[in-house]
């Protein structure tokens, strides 16, 4: 567990029909750092919201959020627990 951080990643997806497959591809690629995930369509606002609990190195989590953030119509925010010591 050394060098790993626990946290969450919030993802807002606009234009779900266009972006869902791209987002799911990245989520699958980083499945090994994902502890859990919940996703809900917010139809009234025309977006989908995904929350992912992660446990991994800052490099892996940064790569994950970076790839998602490069997609048009995707907003990503993350928060990680402070490291011990």
C-alpha positions in Angstrom: 0.0 0.0 0.0 3.0 2.3 0.2 2.8 5.2 -2.3 -0.9 4.7 -2.9 -3.5 7.3 -2.2 -7.3 7.0 -1.6 -9.6 9.5 -3.0 -12.5 10.2 -5.4 -12.9 11.5 -8.9 -16.0 13.3 -10.0 -16.8 13.3 -13.7 -19.5 15.3 -15.5 -20.3 14.1 -19.0 -22.1 16.4 -21.5 -23.5 14.9 -24.6 -23.7 11.3 -23.2 -24.4 9.7 -26.6 -21.2 11.1 -28.1 -19.0 10.7 -25.1 -20.1 7.5 -23.2 -18.0 5.0 -25.1 -14.8 7.2 -24.8 -15.4 7.6 -21.0 -16.1 3.9 -20.5 -13.0 3.0 -22.4 -10.8 5.1 -20.1 -12.7 3.8 -17.0 -12.0 0.2 -18.2 -8.3 1.0 -18.8 -7.9 2.2 -15.2 -10.2 -0.4 -13.6 -7.3 -1.7 -11.4 -7.3 1.6 -9.4 -11.1 1.8 -9.1 -12.6 0.7 -5.8 -16.2 1.6 -6.7 -18.2 3.7 -9.1 -21.7 5.2 -9.3 -23.2 7.0 -12.3 -26.4 8.8 -12.7 -28.0 10.6 -15.6 -29.3 14.0 -14.7 -31.7 14.4 -17.6 -33.1 17.8 -16.5 -29.6 19.3 -17.0 -28.6 17.1 -19.9 -25.6 15.6 -18.2 -24.5 12.5 -16.5 -22.5 12.5 -13.3 -20.1 9.8 -12.3 -18.3 9.4 -9.0 -15.4 7.0 -8.8 -13.5 5.9 -5.6 -9.8 5.4 -6.4 -6.9 3.8 -4.7 -3.6 4.1 -6.6 -0.4 6.1 -7.1 -0.6 9.8 -7.8 0.9 9.1 -11.2 -1.9 6.5 -12.1 -4.7 8.8 -10.7 -3.2 11.8 -12.6 -3.0 9.8 -15.8 -6.6 8.7 -15.3 -8.0 12.2 -14.7 -5.7 13.7 -17.4 -7.1 11.4 -20.1 -10.6 12.1 -19.1 -10.0 15.8 -18.9 -8.7 15.9 -22.5 -12.1 14.8 -23.8 -14.3 17.5 -25.1 -17.5 17.9 -23.0 -16.0 16.2 -19.9 -15.3 17.9 -16.6 -13.2 16.1 -14.1 -12.3 17.0 -10.5 -10.5 14.9 -7.9 -9.6 14.9 -4.3 -7.1 12.6 -2.5 -6.6 11.9 1.2 -3.5 13.3 2.7 -0.6 10.8 2.9 0.3 9.5 6.3 3.6 10.7 7.9 
